[in-house]
């Protein structure tokens, strides 16, 4: 039986259990001089995965939120390339809030963590480095389904 719109069979394997302890903010290398600053991210050096996709969120109106999903297999690094925003992560039992406001810091978001992004400042840009290519079947978009998958229901 396949998940609607996805390529992975439902219940083909037990999804990994995520802990919020896997989520953490990392400092990225920063090179600065009179001309400005440069930060960079190298796969397997700064983040524990290969980068298969890069995307960014911008133009998010004040009061709007993004996210509202979890991933079965995908890990991410989120960076506030400009401005600031908060990321609220949950494992079905607990939540942790992270505030991102500097382009030389990134939040490692593990698979199987429900994420909500909120409190975007004017002009905020959220840069995301992802461990997998886009696959709609990798998403939990229904919170109750996510809770059942992590054993919280």
ABEGO torsion letter per residue (X at the ends): XBBBGBABBBGABBBBBBBAAABBBBBBBBBBBAAEBBBBBBBGAABABBBABBBBBBGBBBGBBBEGBBBAABBBBBBBABEBBBBBBBAGABBBBBBBABAABBBBBBBGBBBBBBGBBBGBBBBBBBABBBBAAABBABAAAAAAAAGAX
